[in-house]
């Protein structure tokens, strides 16, 4: 089977697709993976193509501020999305796959797949498309609205209207003629049921597979990091791609709170979410990034922004999460982990203080035993293989 995988976004949007690609190839399928530029994810050995959009550069230029995004929507974001949508359609036409598996940002994928008569599968890295009464759309609100929850999912299709011109340009690459109908719509959700139990009202076409976690990447020699890990209790702190607000002030807050709790701190600066003064002492180690699967099992807690990838990495490691959400789905994950007993209540980044973070670190200690139990169950999952089985059954 020829499988085309198309994804867009930051590292957390790319890593699950890489894991799926490797799993599918391991079962003998031919895979092509379309990803954004400079994702920072190891794709060695995979047939990989660029979708001509650089999310890292977008964030570096304007951070994650909604105001900045609104100011640059016409001049930067809409043209960038246009290139992405166009490249996705080109790959569907030239690769001629048997099935297209796509991230929700690839708005052109389902229409293009339907036009050429092949099935398409949407990958909800965040469960924001498949409607349910049990919780609202994660990008809308983390507050349960009861009977109004299903209505919140109606906002998702509006995104296509914002990029109508880019979609129209992309569809010109398609062969003429009517749609050939590639089959029923199928969704795959790469989320652990240990974190999100399957809602009762999802239809059978929605597959909660478990997280798509690839084989751990080889860890390069870093004697200083190994010595730090072996040197006593520490917390991990990293905010990934969340470049917003005062990163230096956040760094100082993290250091102060950890020291109040007599803990050392391993900091990852990511794309600019944290900045640590050069005068930091021996109880602090700073890296741009680290392998979560190598580091987190040794930490007492993980302080992070609440991206889906980091949420699952911490859960898999069996450590509590202290979520400091910035935008999008992050408040959803923060509140979900809190409800599941895997961390204290989230602290929005604008409300982060040393006092609040110190209190959260203390409360995280009460979650350690249960987090370790959940970690054992999450490590037993093989979501990527389950997802490949869904695709094989779909191709039938």
URVENGI-V187557 format. One line per field, one symbol per residue. ss: DSSP state (2 for helix, 1 for strand, 0 for the rest). burial: b if it has 24 or more other ideal C-beta (glycine too) atoms within 12 Angstrom, else e. A space follows every 10 residues. Layout:
BEGIN
ss: ???
burial: ???
END
This chain:
BEGIN
ss: 0111110000 2222222222 2222220001 1111100000 0000001111 0000222222 2200022222 2022222222 2222222222 2222200011 1110000022 2222220011 1110000000 0000000000 0000022202 2222222222 2202222222 2000000000 0000011110 0000000000 0000011100 0000000000 0022222220 0001111100 0000002222 2222222222 0001111100 0000000000 0001111000 0222222200 1111000222 2222222001 1110000002 2222222220 0000000022 2002222222 2222200222 2222222220 0022222222 222220
burial: bbbbbbbbbb bbbbbbbbbb bbbbbeeebe bbbbbbbebb bbbeebbbbb bbbbbbebbe ebbbeeeebe eeeeeebbeb bbbbbbbbbb bbbebebbbb bbbbbbbbbb bbbbbbebbb bbbbbbbbbb bbebbbbbbb ebeeeeeebe ebbeebeebb eebeebbeeb bebbeeeeee ebbebbbbbb bbbbbbebee ebeeebbbbb bbbbeeeeee eeeebeebbe eebbbbbbbb bbbbbebeeb bbbbbbbbbe bebbbbbbbb bbbbbbeeeb eebbbbbebb bbbbbbbbbb bbbbbbbbbb bbbbbbbbbb bbbbbbbbbb bbbbbbbbeb bbbbbbbbbe ebeeebbbeb bbbbbebbee beebbeebbe bbbbbbbbeb beebbe
END
